[in-house]
Amino acid sequence: MTNEGDTTAQPDPPEVTFTLPPRGASKRPEHLAALLENTLRREFPAAAKLLEIACLPDGATVALRNLDQLDEEVARKITRRADVVRNEFLISPWY
């Protein structure tokens, strides 16, 4: 994704990663991955078929992959929504 004022074209990243704080809390990457999958499937049903959401082997990172296969604007909206979901996941006592 490129910034509005950026004159150098940069390709969209194929994935976005979300790293959770160190273990010890009840916030597990598997929970975030499931929450992202459910939210994105509900809000972006056509795009969700192309996306892959994976927990990485480090045990603290969730990756949202295949964003480069989507329209740039849709990928940007999905990335923003995923960031909001991650933030809500981290601050909410309900997760």
C-alpha positions as CSV (number, residue, x, y, z in Angstrom):
1,M,0.0,0.0,0.0
2,T,1.3,3.4,-0.8
3,N,0.9,6.7,1.1
4,E,-1.1,9.4,-0.6
5,G,1.9,11.8,-0.8
6,D,4.5,9.2,-1.5
7,T,6.0,9.6,-5.0
8,T,7.7,6.2,-5.1
9,A,5.4,3.3,-5.8
10,Q,5.7,0.5,-3.3
11,P,4.0,-2.8,-3.9
12,D,1.3,-3.9,-1.4
13,P,2.8,-6.3,1.2
14,P,1.5,-9.8,0.7
15,E,0.8,-10.1,4.5
16,V,0.4,-8.2,7.7
17,T,1.5,-9.6,11.0
18,F,0.2,-8.9,14.5
19,T,2.5,-9.8,17.3
20,L,0.9,-10.2,20.7
21,P,2.6,-9.3,24.0
22,P,4.6,-12.1,25.7
23,R,2.6,-15.0,27.0
24,G,1.4,-15.0,30.5
25,A,-1.9,-13.3,29.8
26,S,-4.9,-15.2,28.6
27,K,-4.6,-13.5,25.1
28,R,-3.6,-16.3,22.8
29,P,-2.8,-16.0,19.1
30,E,-5.3,-18.8,18.3
31,H,-8.1,-16.7,19.8
32,L,-7.1,-13.6,17.8
33,A,-6.9,-15.7,14.6
34,A,-10.4,-17.1,15.1
35,L,-11.7,-13.6,15.9
36,L,-10.1,-12.1,12.8
37,E,-11.4,-15.0,10.6
38,N,-15.0,-14.6,11.9
39,T,-15.0,-10.8,11.6
40,L,-13.4,-10.6,8.2
41,R,-15.6,-13.4,6.8
42,R,-18.7,-11.6,8.0
43,E,-17.7,-8.1,6.8
44,F,-15.7,-9.0,3.7
45,P,-17.2,-12.3,2.5
46,A,-15.9,-12.3,-1.1
47,A,-12.4,-11.2,0.0
48,A,-12.3,-13.6,3.0
49,K,-12.2,-16.6,0.6
50,L,-8.8,-15.4,-0.7
51,L,-7.3,-14.5,2.7
52,E,-5.3,-16.9,4.9
53,I,-5.0,-16.2,8.6
54,A,-2.3,-18.2,10.4
55,C,-0.6,-18.4,13.7
56,L,3.2,-18.4,13.2
57,P,5.5,-20.8,15.0
58,D,6.9,-18.2,17.3
59,G,3.7,-18.6,19.4
60,A,3.0,-14.8,19.5
61,T,2.3,-13.7,15.9
62,V,-0.8,-13.9,13.7
63,A,-0.4,-13.3,10.0
64,L,-3.0,-12.1,7.6
65,R,-1.8,-13.4,4.2
66,N,-2.6,-13.0,0.5
67,L,-3.5,-9.3,0.7
68,D,-1.6,-8.8,-2.6
69,Q,-4.4,-10.8,-4.3
70,L,-7.0,-8.2,-3.5
71,D,-7.8,-4.9,-4.9
72,E,-5.7,-2.2,-3.2
73,E,-8.6,-0.4,-1.6
74,V,-10.2,-3.6,-0.3
75,A,-6.8,-4.8,1.1
76,R,-6.4,-1.4,2.9
77,K,-9.9,-1.6,4.4
78,I,-9.3,-5.2,5.6
79,T,-5.9,-4.2,7.1
80,R,-7.5,-1.3,9.0
81,R,-10.4,-3.5,10.2
82,A,-8.0,-6.2,11.3
83,D,-6.0,-3.6,13.2
84,V,-9.1,-2.5,15.0
85,V,-10.0,-6.1,15.9
86,R,-6.5,-6.7,17.2
87,N,-6.7,-3.5,19.4
88,E,-10.1,-4.5,20.7
89,F,-8.8,-8.0,21.4
90,L,-5.9,-6.6,23.4
91,I,-7.8,-4.1,25.6
92,S,-11.1,-6.0,26.1
93,P,-11.5,-8.1,29.2
94,W,-14.0,-10.3,27.4
95,Y,-11.4,-12.0,25.2
